[in-house]
């Protein structure tokens, strides 16, 4: 069996000023990294690359897991070797960075969270002005994860960026709408969080009994609305 190292493998294509890296992770996975920090172009490249892998499968690949700035590819080393797989991945890095058309979801939110006033104050806005700016234009689902059904949506304009809270809340309820770092997140289960809680929605992105447990997927568009 080929022995993986921790050194990046050549990808064969540049994305903006950086080079996408193919990094071995143990014996059974490769990480394709598009950036060191979160930005819109890196995330779009992640979603487009993951879509290409799903559409043009590679024998031996058992899981494709996109995150904010990278794609984890798990494989069966009995079916495909490290060098072969890295070469196949590099070939697929040559496609367009534009993700395909995805669905739009309209999500009603009660903007009554315990941190709403503090967030508005930090931004120098009234609560009504913050809500109007927050809901303007819609956001893209950047990735899912952390907890079942949890989604990260972005990006807000720079003027709507605040850091996470200093202290972590031990638990917030399912349906909590969270805000930090230019993003809005939706908790589908009860979770701990250091994000600001700005509201609540009845929408749940996780139903373990459903044939498709989650409704939102990376690349979908989310439009937030004030609940009646």
N, C-alpha and C positions, 0 to 999 in steps of 0.2 A: 504494500500500500504506500502511496506517496505520503510523505510526512509534511504537514503544513507548518509554516512558520508564522510569525507575527508581522512580517514585512509586507507592505502593500504590493500587489501585483500590478503590472501595467494595464491600463484600461484602453488605451488607444484613442481616446477622445478627450478634448478639454471641454469643460462646462464653465463659461465665463472665464474668470481669471484663475480658476483652480482646476485641478485634474481629478475627475472621479477616481476613487481608489477602490480596488477590490482587495479586501483584507481577509485572510483566513482566520476563522474562529474555531479553534479546536479541530477535531477530526471530522466534523459533520456539517460545517456551516461556513459560508462566506458572507462578508458584509460589504455591500457596495455603497460607498459613502460619497455623497454629493456636496457636502459642506461641513465646516467645523462649527458653524453657528446657524441658527434658524433664519432663513430669509425666504421670500416668496419664490424666487427663481429656483432655489435648491429644492424646495418642497414640490414645486410643479414638475421638476425633473424626476423626483422620486416617484410621483404618481404615474407619470408617463412611462417610466422604465418598468415599474411593476405591472402596468397594463400590458406592455409588450411581452413581458415574461409569461403572463397569464394567457395571452393570445397565441404565443409561439413557444409552446412548452419545450423543456429540455428533459430528456430521459434521465431519470435518477433524481430529479428534484422533487422533494416531498413537501416543501412549504415555502411560500413567498410571503414575507411579512414586512410591508412598508411601514416606516416610522416618519418622524418629522423631516430628517435630512439623510436617511439611509434606507436601504432595503436589505433585510436579512434573508438569505437563501439557504435553506437546510437541504441536505442531500444525502443519499445513500451511497457511501463509498464503494459498496459492492457493485453498484450499477454505473457509476461515473467517477472518474478520477479528478483530482484537484486541477491538474493542468488543462484537461479537456473542458471541465466546467468553467474555469476562469476564462478560457478562450471563447466559449459560447456566450458568456456574459458580456465580454468585451465587444463581441460582434453586435450585440443588441444595444450597446450604448450609443450606436451610431444613428439611432432614429430621432424623430422629432421630439422636442421637449413639450409639445403642446398636448395636454391630456384630452381625451375624447369628451363628447357631450355627456353630461351627467344630470341627474334629477335635481329639482328644486323642492325644498321642504319649507313650509311656512309654520313657524313655531310660536305659539302665543305664550307670553311671559307676564307674570305679575311682578312688576318692578317694586318690590317691597322688602328686599333683603337687608339684613342688619348692617351691611357695609356700604349700602348705596349712597348715603349722605356723605360718608367719609371719602368715597371715590370721587364724587362730584366736587367736593371741596378741594381735593388734591389737584384736580384738573381746572379749578377756577370756574366751574360751571354750576348753574342751577341744576336741580335734579331733572326737571323737564328737559332742559337743553342737553344734558348728558344722554338721557333716554333717546331723544330724537337723533342725536349723532350716532349713538350705538346701533340703532336700527336702520340707519341709512345705507342703502345700497346692497345689503346682503354680504355674507361671508362664505368662505369655502371651508369644507371639512378638510383639515390638514392631515389628520391621522386619527386613529382610534387606539384605545389601549388604556393602560394604567389599572383600570378596573373594568368589569364587564359593561359594555355599552357606552363607556365614557368617550366623549368626542371633544377634540380640540378644533375650534373654528377661528379663522383669521383671514386676512390681517386687518385690524383697524388702522386708520390713519395715525401717523406719529403723534398727533396731538392727543390721542386717546390711549396713551401708554402710561401705566403705573406699575411699580414693582409689586411683587407678591407681599403678603402680610409678613410681619416679623415672626409672629407666633402661628403655629398650626392648630387649627381646630380639630379636636379628637374625632368629631363626626359631624357631617352635614347630611341632610336628608336627600334621598333620591328625588330627582327633579330640580335640585338646586342649580341655578344658573350662576356661573363663576366668571370672574373677570380679573385678568392680570397680563402683563407683558405683551400688550397689543392683541390679545386673544380673548375669546369667550369660550368657556367650556360648559358642558352639560353633564351632570352626574346622573347616571341611570340607576345607581344603587347607593346605599348609605356609605360614605367614605370619609376619611380624614382629609383635610386640605389646608394649604396655606394660601389659596386664592381668596379674593374678595367675593363674598356672597352678595349678589346684587338683585336676585329675584328667584322666582320659582316657576316651573312649568309642569303641567299635567302630562306632557309628552314623556314617554319612557322608551328609551332606545335599547331595551333589553327585555326579552321574554324568552326564558329558557325552554318553554313548552312549544314555542313556534317553530315551524320548519326552518325559517330564517330568523334566528334570535334577535338580530339587530336590523334596523331599517336604514340607518345612515351609514354611508361608506365614504372612504377618502375620495375627495374630488367632487362630492355632491355640494350643491349650493344650499345655504340655509338663510332664510329671511326671518328675522325676529320681529314680532309684532306685539303691541301692548294688548294683553288679555282684556276682553270686555268685562 
